[in-house]
Amino acid sequence: MEDHSFSQKYYTMLIDWIMEIPLWIDLLVFATVIIILYLIMHKLLPVIHNTVLPFIRSIWSSLKEAFSKNHDWISLKKQYPRLFSFIHARLDTSHFRGLSLTLFSVLILYFLALFGGLIEDVMTHDSIVEIDQRIAVWSATVRTDFFNNFFWAITQLGSIWVIGFFVASFSLFLWFSHRRYYLLGLYTSIIGSEILTIAGKYAFARERPSTALFHESLYSFPNEQCQTMTML
C-alpha cells in the first residue's frame, strides 16, 4: 500500500512539474527529441543492416550446422518428432503460417496484455487516471485558436465520411489491381475496429473530460487501443 502511495505521489509531482513548463518549451523539447531519434535511426539503420544482421545470420547458420551434427540433439529429435515438427513449422520462413504468423501472434498477445493492464488501471483508478485528468486540465489552460483548429482538423480524419472515402478509394484500387483477396481483411479490420470500440465504450462507460472543447456523444474509453489491436 505504501509503495502504491509513493508511486502515485511521484507521478503527481512529475505532472505538476510538467504543467509549470511553458507550452513553447514543451513543443521545443518534443521537436528536439524527434530530431534526435531520427538522427540516431539514420545512423543506426545502415549499421544494423550491413553489420549486425549479417553477424546474426552467420551465428544462426553456425548454430544450425552444429546442432544438425550433434548426436544428442539428433536423438532428442527422434524421441520427440511431433514437438520438433511443430517448432520447425512455427519458425519456417517460406510461408506466412510459419515465422510470420508466430511473430504476429506474439505481437497480438503483447497488445492484449498491454490493453488488459490499461483496463485494470482505468477500472481501479490507478495513477494513470489522475495523470490523464491533470493533462486534460493542463491542456485546457494552453488552448489557442491555432491549436484548436489544428487538432479539430486532425480529429476529422477519423470521421465516418473521411474513413468511408479512403475505404472506398482503396477498395476500388484493390479491385482494379486484381488484389481482391485483400478486401476481406480490409473490411474485417474496419468493421471489427468499430464494433470493439463502440462495445468497449459502453462496457466501461468512462466519461469524457469536462474541460473538452468539443463534446462527443459516446464515452471516452477505449478508442485507439481497440482499433490498433483489430487492425493488427
Protein Blocks (a to p, Z undefined) as FASTA:
>chain_A
ZZmmmmmmmmmmmmmmmmmpcfklmmmmmmmmmmmmmmmmmmmmmmmmmmmmmmmmmmmm
mmmmmmmmpmklmmmmmmmmmlmmmmmmmmpckbmklmmmmmmmmmmmmmmmmmmmmmmm
mmnopaklmmmmmmmmmmmmmgcfklmmmmmmmmmmmpmklmmmmmmmmmmmmmmnopak
mmmmmmmmmmmmmmmmmmmmmmnopacdfkbfbdcfbdfbdcklmmmmmmZZ
